[in-house]
Amino acid sequence: MGLSGGADSVCLLHILYNLYKDTDVKLIAVHVHHGIRGDDADKDLAYVKKICDNMGIKLETYYYDVIQIAKDEGLSEEEAGRKIRYKSFLKASKENKCNKVAIAHNKNDNAETFLFNLFRGSGIKGLTGIDPIVTMKADLGKMTIIRPILFVAREEIEEYLSSEGVPYQTDITNLGDLYTRNKIRNRVMSYVNDNINSKATDHITSAAKMLAETYRFVDKYAEERFSFIVKESDKSYEYEVGQLEEEDIVIRKEIIRKILGKLAGRLKDIEAKHVEDVLSLGNKKVGRRIHLPYGMVALKKYDIVKIYFGQDEALGDSISDVEVTELELNIPGKTYVNQLDIYIDTEIYNYTKKEAFPKNSCMKWFDYDKIENTLILRTRKTGDYLQINNQGGRKKLKDYFIDLKIPKEDRDKILLVADGNHILWIMGDGNRISEKYKISDKTNHILSMKLIDSKEKKDDR
């Protein structure tokens, strides 16, 4: 079981210990040191060791530098922390031949997850809350997660520990608003409970339960229709538009969601908007495509839609179907691209040697000191080229597009950031930057360039 030292996990440990201390059930605690909170994290570890020693429970401890992992993999610290925790749980369960991993999520966590998914545009599945039992896929294999106290409120947990005289640690990061879930817990839920309804947590989890019951019915029927409508071949999925449109809209959406989940191998970051965008291809002209999370692409082919892994990401079908007027980029600053309804946000800052950069197809980094002219956003022109290696080797843009097998009619629609005739960044198809501008140990100043959806920018105001 996961043991952080906080109230929830200590409560779970105490309950499981009392339930199974006189049985053959083997209980092992797993503690993950994230390398974030300094002395406080060390105190948590010391406390966890003490409580496990007192109970005679084996403790497996794992150490990670979550901040560095987040930078290297382009994740938030929240995401990186979650990833390494489940990695640790799986490793410990395999090494100790355990068949279950118990985690101390509670009723409040369930309500907060519901709101978190609601705010980020999740589909019905995301609004069913946290599953009490689930089999998860991870890098090292599969594991069964159980959450024995999922239906117990945080206040009840603290009351139980108090009545039993069991101490616990308080994670100070949970008291601040650095992470999104903390904001929901400390601001949203606190306000709702104090000013709208003190039973809000109960009502939210009740709604999640009802949605879960509804979803199980929809999921079962959608799976039957999926097997009839969708064809799988060579790591891609396709369906006839007319056949899919015979189904109710609820089933249509669920089938698309299943396609995306099966292809990506996960549903995280698959939002309701992505499902709706795929469905919208049914009424689009042949050749239109949209770009989805994890590099997936949906393409309209006559009366068929095909969903597969593509070479390009991020800007969607707007790149290949909208003519863009030449624009001089504001550096540093934001440049609005009216035809695409996006902003290009640029910043300049000093380079710290060996600094890691998140992997993100919507954001690129360049050696600013090597740029010779005003940067222009445009499509291709005669004489355009890019540098293809560190030795200064060049390739004509036309030849580069031919090598990628990009149809001739599409080449004039691909967006470029150009330094004169030298192409700094090929957006969309290819999604490549010129070798000349890549960051090296000799770089002193970095130019960052990020693509921002206009809706996202408005939300930040």
N, C-alpha and C positions, 0 to 999 in steps of 0.2 A: 504494500500500500504506500501511497505518497504521504510523506510526513514533512511538512514545512516547519512545524513548531507553533503555528498559529492555532487559534481556537478550533476551527473546523477540523483540521487534520488530527489534532490532539484528541478531540472528542471521538472521532472515528476510531482512532487507535485504542482508546480506552474501552469503547463499546466492543470492538472485535476481540480485544484481549479477554474481556470478561466472558464473552460468549464462547470462546474457543480454547481457553487456557487448560481445560481438562479433557481436551479432545486430541485427535491426531492431526487436526488442521495446522499447517505450518504457516506462521505469520512472519513476514519479513517487511521491514520498513525501508523506504528509499527516500533519501534526502538529497536535493540538488542545490549546490552552492553556485549561485549565478555570477558571483564576482562583481556585484554591483554596490552593495550597501556597506562595504568595509567592515568595521567593528561590529555593527548590528548583525550582519550576516554570520560573522564568526560566533557571536553570542547565540544565535539561533541554532547553529550546528552544535555548540557545546551543550545547549539545553536538550536537543534531540538525542545526543549521545547519552546524556544522563538518564532521561526517561526510558530509553530502550534498555540501558544497563539494569535499571531498577526492575523492569518487567521481564528481563531475560530474553529480549527480542533482538534478533539479528538486524544490524543496520548496514545498508549499502549506501555509500556516499559518493556523489559524482561532482566534479568541479568543472565549471565552464566559464569562459569569458564571454558573457552574453552580448556585451557592447560590441566587441570585435566581431562576433558571429553575425550580429545584425548588420554591421557595416559591410562585411564580406559578401553576405547573401542578399543585400538589398531589402532587409526586413525591418519592421519596427522592433523595438526591444521587447514589446509584448509578444509579438509573433515568434521572435527568436527564442524567448524564454519558454513559451508553450512547446515549441518544437523540441528543444533539448530535454524538457521534462519527460515528454512521451518517449523520446529516444532512450532516456535513462530507465524508465519504467519497463520498456520492452527488453532492454539489455539485462536488467536484474531478473526479470521473470524467466528469461531463457536460461541464464546462468544458474538459477536456483530451481528450475523446472516447476515454476508456478503456472497455474492455469487461469488465474484471475488477477486483475489489477484493480484495487479499490481506491477510489478518489473521493475526496470530501466535499464535492459540490453540494450546496444546500438550496433551499427554496428561494432565498434572495438571489443567489447566483442565477437561478433559473429565470426569474423575472427580469433580471438585468440583461441576460442573454436575449430574451424575447425583444426587449426594447432596442438593444444594440442591433439586432438583425432587422428590426422594423425600420430603424433610422437609416440603415445603409441600403434599403431597397430589396430585402430578401423576398423570396417566394414563400409559398405556404410552408414548405418543409422547415425553413428557418424560423418560422413562427410557432413551431411545435415545441420549442424549448429544448432543454438538454435531455437526451435519452438516458434512462436509468441503467440500461444495459446496451452495450454496443460493441461490435467487433470493428476494430480500427486497423487500417493498413499503415505501416511505417516502413522505413528503409530496411530494417532487419527482419521484417515479417509481419505477422498479424498478432493481435492481442485482444482479449475480451476485457472491456472496461465495465466495472460495476460501480454504482454510486449509491451506497446504502442509506445515506442521510439526505438524499436529494429533496425529500418532502418535509424536512425539518427546517424551521425558520432560524435565522442567525441568533435571534434573541433567545430562543429555546436552547440552542447550543450553549450559549454563554451561561444561561441559568443552570443548565445541567452541570457544567464544569464547576460553577460556584458551589452548587449543592454537594458535589463530590469532593470539593477542596482540591481540584486539579488545576495547577497554574498553566499558563500558556504565554507565548511570545506575541508581541504586536508588531506587525510589519509597518514601519512608518511610511512606506511608499503607498500603502492603501489609504492613508489619511490625506494625501495630497491629490491634486487633479492632473498629474502628469499624463496618465494613461486614460484612454477613452472610457473604459469600464469604470474607472474611479469617478469620472465626471458623472456618469449615469448614477452610480451608487450615492455619491456625496452631494450632488446637486439636484438631479432630476428626482430620484426616488425620495430623497429627504424632503424636498419641497412638496411632492405629491402626498406623501404620508402625513405631513404636518398641515397642509392647507386644502387638500381635496378629499382624500379618503384614507383613513388609517389602515384600512384593510386592502390597500391597493396591491400589495404583493400577493395576497391570497387570490384576488380577482384576476390578476395577470396570469398567474400559474394555472388557475382554473381554465382560463380562456385557452392557454397553450395546450392543456390536456384535451379540451374539446376539439381543437384544431388537429391534434395528433390523431384522435379517433377518426375524424373526417378524412385526414390525409391517408391513413392506412387503407381506407376503402377506395379512395381515388387512385392510390398507388397500385393497388392490386389490379384494378380494371385497366389502368394505363399500361401496365406491364404486359397484359394480354394483347392490347391493341398495338403496342410497340413491336412485339414479335411478328405481327401480321403486316404492319405498314413499313417498318424500317429495315433496310438492307445494309448489312455490314460487310466490308471488304477492304483488305489491305490498310488497316488502321484508319478507316474512314467510314462515315455513315451517310446514307442518302435516303430520300423519300420522295414520292410523287406528291406534288402540292395539292392536286385535286383530291387525292385519297385522304390526306391528312385533314383537309378542310371539311370533310364529311363528319368529322368528330366534333363534339362540343368543345368550346374554347378552353374549358378547364382541362380537358384531356389533351388537347393540342399542346398547351403549355407544358404539361407534365411530360409528354413524350419528348419535346425539345429539351427539357431539363435533363431527362434521362440520357439523351444522346450526349449532351455536353459533359455530364458527370461520368459517363462510361469512357468517353474519349480522353478527358483530362485525368481521370483516375481520382477525382475529388470534386466536391461541390463548393468548397471555400472560394469566395470571390465570384461565384456565378450568381448574378443578381437577376431580379425580375426583368430589368431593362434588357439584359442580354437575350433572354428568352423572347421577349417581344420584338427585338431587332431581327432575330432569326425568322420569326413568323412573318415579319413585314416583307421579307424577300419574296414571298409568294406573289406579291403584286408588282414586283420590280422587273425591269427589263433584263434580258439575258446578259450574263457577264457581270452583273452587279454582285458585290461581295461585301461582307462586313468582317471586322476583325474582333476577336473575342479574347478573353483571358487565356493565359498559358500558350499563346501563339496559335490558337485555333482560328480557322477561317471558315465562313459559311459562304458558299457560292451558288448563284442562281444559274442553272443549266436547263434552258427551255422549260419543261414542265417538272423539273427535278431540282431539289436543293441538296447540295453535297456539303458535308461538314468534315473538315480534316485539319491536320496540322500544316500551317503554312510557314513560309520563310520570313514573312513580315508581320509586324504587329502595330497596334496602337492607334492609328488615325482613322481606321474604318474605311468605308466605301467612298468617303468624300474625296480622298486623294485621287482616285481614278476617274471620278466623274464630274469634278468641278474645275473650271478654268480659273486660275489664280493670277491676278495682276501682280507684276513685280513690286516687291516691297523692300524698302531699306529697313534693316533691323535696328531697333533702338538698343544700344549697348553702352552701359547697362540699362535695363528697363524692360517694359512690356510692349509688344507689337501686336495689334489686333488684326487678325486675318478675317475680314468680313465674310468672304465667300465660304469659309470653313467654320466660322463661328468659334474660332479658337484663339488663344493668346500664345505668343512665343515669349517666354520669360527668360531674360538673360542676366547673369551676375558675373562680376569679376572679383576674384579674391586670391590671396597669396597661397602658394602651394606648400603644404607640409609633406616632406619627402616620405614616400612609401604609404601615403594616405590611401585607404581603401575607398572605393566608390560603389554605391549600390548598383545592381544590374537592373536597368530599367530602360525599356525601349522608347519611352517617352522623354527621356532625359539623356543628354550627352555632355561630355567634358572635352575641352580642347586646350591646347597650348596657345594661350592668348598672344604671346609675343611673336609667334610665327605667322600671324594673320597680317596680310599686306594691304588689303583694301577694305572698303566699307562692305559689310556682308549684306548680300541680297537674297531674299526668298524668291525663287522663280522656278520655271521649268527649263528644260535643256535648250542649249544653243550650240551652234556650230563651233567647234574648237574646244568644247568642254572636255575635261579629263580629271582623273584622280590618281594620286600616288598609291601604288599597290604593295610596296615593300619598303623596308628601312634603308635600302640602298638608293632610293630616289627613282625607282622604276615607275613609269607612268603607263596608264592605259586610257585610250579614248573612251569617253562615256558610252558612245554608241556600241563599241566592242564589248564593254562591260555588260550592257543590257542584253546583248546577243548571247553572251556566255550564260546569263541567268535565264535565257529563253523567255524573256519578257516580250509579249506580242508587240509588233511594230506599232499598232494603233494605240497601245497603252503607254509607250515611252514618252510621249509629249505631255502626259498627264501626271507624271511623277514629280513630286515636289523636291526641290534641291535648295540647299544653302550654299551659296557660291562666293568665293573670294576671287573676283575676276572670273577667269575661265577655269580656275581650280575649284573643284567641287569639294566642299568641306564635309557635307553630310547629305547622303541620299536617304530620304525618308520613305517610309512604306516599303515597296519592293526592294529587297537588298538590305535596307536599313543598315548602311555602312558609312563609316567616316574614313576620310583619307588618312593614310599612314603618316603623312607629314605633320598632321596636327595632333597626333596622339601624345598623351602625357608621358614624360620620361623623367629620369633623374635630373636632367638639365632644365626641367620646367620651373619657372619662377612664378608665373601668374596663370591662373586657370579661368577660362570662360566656360560657364555652365549654361546650357540651353535646355529649357523645359517646355513641353507642350501642355497647355492647360485648357480644358474644355471651358467655354464661357460660363456655363451653368455653375461649374465648380468655383470659378472666380467670383461669381455673384454671391454664392453661398458664403464665401469668406469675408464678404464686406460687412 
